[in-house]
Amino acid sequence: MKVDGKHFRSIWREKDGFSVGAIDQCRLPHEFVVARLTNGAEAADAIRSMLVRGAPLIGATAAYGMALAMKDDRSNQGIDRAYQMLIATRPTAINLKWALEEMRRVLRKLAPSARLDAAFARADDIADEDVAINQGMASNGLPLIEAIAARKPGGVVNVLTHCNAGWLATVDWGTATAPIYLAHDRGIKIHVWVDETRPRNQGASLTAWELGHHGVPHTVIPDNTGGHLMQHGMVDLAIVGTDRVAANGDVCNKIGTYLKALAAHDNGVPFYVALPSPTIDFTVADGVMQIPIEQRSGDEVSHVTGRTANGRIETVQIVPDGSPVANYAFDVTPARLVSGLITERGVLKPDRASLAAAFPERIATAAE
Ligand code: MRU
């Protein structure tokens, strides 16, 4: 996607061949800064601090993190140490584990002398594959938007989304945003309701920023607004991303997604989830009961950061001194509230049989 007319991915291998560039998402939307990652520990810090975030991008960064770690230690122990360091960064997005296991599988088969180049090559492929998968989701999700547009001749299709499941959360295109960008590029009149997504405001800071740069009409709304809009026919469709989909079709995503799914169900608004296949976890039978939910620092709830009228970036406290806060970063939406799963292999029912039929190879690796 474009930033001021120049094409960017969220992460890339730098021209020196052995370092990695990434857009620093902690600085958006007020500053566009590129970070340079030069070793495995820096890649792990980038994921932990959410300089990079979003399940598919966490996976791609971890793959590059393994490659960067090979610069310092190409032994079997070096592979295992890098794996352990990177897997400990964030617990919920399964793409992290998927990418690390893929890198470890490729590297272990090779002599240590061949591991550095092979690691960078596989990380590049994982990044490219993410882009191709997202383009597949764009094509498969587009008919859902086209069908609504056909029912509203000359009208605008209103889509609600939560958090940032855009190109910044992936390598390019995004998951939930992929069909939205394609519909917009094809000339369909589309408008996006962007949940601000407290506490870190990924919707307000990131989704709004990237939609704006691509010229997609959008409106940022407080998280509590969606239900009201749905009651009044102002949302045609909800599309969100996900950090992990269980074998039974339960969907884990940014905290607050479940409440939007409940509101959509109550109002007959279709609620779709866009996911790349590395986000499916066939080892988890029941998403609500089994997916680990990350709990992050209370500072993200008790403080907010923004730009002051005189242009300074400042962080201020918004709760009384001493008030305890809780910061559950994700929740799980039961499959019964999900209208369909938009994948690179089609729009699926959210159940085990449909996921297994579409992605049999993912069941095989889960059993290993
Ligand atoms: O905590 P984050 O910002 O990493 O959470 C991101 C989300 O919840 C996204 O919706 C999800 O990763 C899907 S991204 C394509």
Boltz pocket constraint, residues with backbone or C-beta under 6 A from the ligand:
constraints:
  - pocket:
      binder: B
      contacts: [[A, 53], [A, 54], [A, 55], [A, 56], [A, 93], [A, 162], [A, 163], [A, 164], [A, 165], [A, 166], [A, 169], [A, 170], [A, 174], [A, 175], [A, 176], [A, 202], [A, 240], [A, 241], [A, 242], [A, 243], [A, 253], [A, 254], [A, 274], [A, 329]]
      max_distance: 6.0
